[in-house]
Amino acid sequence: MLYTKTKLNEEITLSVPLYNDEIYTQCPGCGAEHAVEPEILAHILNEGECFESASVYCEKCSKKETANEAATAIREIVEGLKLHISKIGEYDNETVKEALNEDLRQLQTLFR
């Protein structure tokens, strides 16, 4: 059994068992208190992160964060496409074709 403990004073130490469905945090996005899924705890441990610096977004904010990251990635890919398209005629077709294919692979990775 895993538990957490704290010393209240010299005579009293409080020990509290940890159960999978009873670990909570506050969302860094909106401040809402929410449960932390066991898979998220496993990810934190597997990545070597420490609990005190870990941030776990609530479901609503997590979707927003994921959408923002995807939008940023798409903007970067579009900028790359613009650059590569502008180079048509300046470089040989194979070089430009390879660059455009790499842009396409990046887009496909986002939508898998």
N, C-alpha and C positions, 0 to 999 in steps of 0.2 A: 504494500500500500504506500502511495506517495502522500505526503502531507506537507503543510507549511506550518511553521511555528514562530512565535514571537514571545519574547519575555516581557510581560507586563510590569513586573517589578522583581525584586530579589527572590520572592517566594512563589510567584505565579508565572508559569509558562503556559501559553495557550497553543495547542496543536489542533489543526483543522485538516481533516482528510481532503484530498483532491479527487474529485470525480470528473469524468469526461465532460459531462453536461453542466458542470457548475463552475466553469472558469469564464470570467467576464473581463471586459475591457471597455474603454470609452473610445468611440470613433474619433480619430484626429480631424475628420472633416466637419462633422456636425455636433460632436460631443455626446451622441446617444450611447447609452450603455447597452451592450449586446454580448451574447455568449460567443465564445471562441470555439470553433469546431475543432475536433481532435486532429483533423487533417492539417489545419493551419498550425497547430502546435507542433506537429511532426515536421512541417516545412521549416518553421523557425529553428527547431533543433538541428535538422539536417543541414541548414545553411550556416550553422555555427553562430547564429545571432543570439544575443542575450535578451532575456525577457524584458528587462527594464527599458531597453531602447527599441523594442519591437512596436510597430504600429499596425493595427488591424482595423481596416475600414468596415463600417456596417455595409449591409447588402446594397442599400441605395447609393451610398457614396462610392462603393467599390465599382458599381456600374458606371457612375460618372467618371471616376478616375480611369477606368479602362477605356471609355469612350474618348476621353481627352488624350490619352496616350495613342490611341488609334488615329485620331484626327491629326496629331502632331506627326506621326509616322507617315500618314498619307500626304500631308503638306510637304514633308521632306522628299518623298518619292516624286511628287509632282514637280518640285523644283529641279530635281535631277532629270526628269523627263524633259522639262523645258530647256535645260542646259544641253542635253544630248541632242535634242531636235535642232537646236540652234547651231550645232556643230556639223549638221548634214552639209556636205559639200566642202567643208574644211578638212575633213579627215576621210580616209578611205571607207567605203561602205561597210566592210567587215568590222572595223573598229566601232563604228556607230551602232551597227547591228548588235554587237556583243554588249555594248553599254545599255541599249534599249532592252535587250533580253534580261539583263541583270535587274533593271527597273521592274520588268514584268514579274520576275521571280519574287522580288520583294513584295509586290502587291499581292501575288498569289499566297505568299506566306501569311499575310495579314488576314486573309479571308478563309483560312482553313479552319 
